[in-house]
Amino acid sequence: MNSKRVRRGRLHNPETYLDHAARWMLISAGLICVGLGVLGILLPGLPTTPFLLLAAYCFARSSEHFHDWLLNHRWLGSYVRNFEEGRGMTRPAKATTLLVMWLSFGVTIIFFVPVTWAKIAMFLMASAVTVYLLRLPTPPHAAPANAERPPAAD
């Protein structure tokens, strides 16, 4: 029997095609989440951290390059690094997040939501997020480089 050997590349091999497609879908989802996270910095009603954490999750499962890029990003990296390393959020980040969140929820509840049950739901949602944020660990402040160190105990 004279069978032809057909060379199958990664995209034509049924075993790896889904892996390849899933990888690109995760990368695409991660990039969309990064975009939404950046918009969340500018728009008070859109959260930043959840989108960046979702982007980190997508990148961690699809692309080491994009995951490293996000972790080492000048402005966005600290959101993800602190969370992935179990350090939580810094006090200023918590305070800013809570202030902006309560201002945006408050304005929305008072001026834009006419239905009472929706106002209550939004208030409960903001309260739940507040409890969650306050329970996150707070990393200790880093000592300045020129600060005096306490004397070593002999």
N, C-alpha and C positions, 0 to 999 in steps of 0.2 A: 504494500500500500504506500503510495507516494503522497504523503500529507504535506501541505505547505505550512511552514511555520510563519505565523503572523506575529510580527512584533507589535506588542501593545504598549503604548506609553501610559503614563500615569492617568491621563484623562480618559483613555479608552478602556482601561482595566476596570471591570465592575467592582473589584475589591477596594480599589483606592479612589474611584471616582467620587463616591459619597464623602469620603474623608476630605478630598480636595474641595468639593463644593461646600461642605460644612465649614471648612477653614475660611473660605472667602466670605461666606455669609456671616461668620463670627467677626471677621475683620471689618466688614461693612457695618455691622451692628455696633461694633466698638467705635468706629469713626463717627457714626451718627450720634452715639451717646456723648462722645467728646464734644461734638458741635452743640448738642443740647446743654451740656454742662457749661460750656463757655457762654451760651445765651443766658443760662441761669445766673451767671455772675452779673449780667447786665439787667436782667428782668427780675424784679422782686418776687413774682409769683411762681417762678420756675426754679426748682431746686438744683443745686450744683453738685453736691457731694454724691447723692444717689446715682446720678448719671455717670459721674467719673468712676465710681466703684463698679458699676455695671460694665463700663468700658474696660476697666482693668480685668474684670472677670472674663470678658470676651477675648481680650488680647492674651491673657494668660493661657487660654486654651487653644489659641490659634497662631499667635505670632510672638515669638520672643523679642523680635525687633521692636514691634509696636508697644509691647508691655514695658520694655526697658525705656523706650522713648517717653512713655507716659510717666513712669516712676521718676525719671530724671528731668522732667520738664521744669523749667524755671518757676512757673506760676502754678501749674496744676499738680505737680509731683507731690507736694507736701500733703495734699488732701488724701491721696491714695497711700503714700508711704506710711503715714502715721496710722492709718486704719489697718493696713496689711501687717504692720509690725506690732499691732496690739496697743499702740500708744494713745489711740483715741484722737481727741481734738484739743488744741490749746485753748486756754481761757479766752483770749481775744477772739478766736474763731467761733467759740461757743457763743460768746456775748454778741458778736456781730450777727451770727446766724439767727439767734433768738430774737434780736431786735428787728431785723429785717422781716423775719417770718411773722412776728406778731403785728408789725405795722401793716404789712401787706394783707394778712388775714383780717385784721381789724377794719381796715378801709373797705375791703371787699364785703365783709359781713355787714357793716353799717350802711354802706352806700349802694351796693350793687346786688345784693341777694335779698329778694323780697319775701321768700318763703321761710317761715320760722323753722321748719324741720331741717332745712338746708343750712341755716345759720347755726343751729345746734350741732349738726354734723361737722361743719367746718371748725367750730370751736373745739369739739372733741378731738378732731384730727390734729389741730394745732397743739392741744394739750398732750396728746399721745407723743407727738414728735418732741415736744419740750421735755417730757419725762425721759424719753429715749436719749436725747442729747445730754441731759444732765447726768445720766447714769454712765455715759461713756467715760473711760479713763481720761485723765488730764495729765499730759506729760509734764515733768518738772521743768522749770525754766533752766536754760543752759546758763552756766556762769560765764560772765565776760572773760575774755582771754587774759586781760590784765588784772583780774581780781586776785586779791591775796588769798592764799590757801591757808586754812587753819594749821597750826603746828601739829606735826605728827606726834602721836602718843608714844612715849618711850617705855 
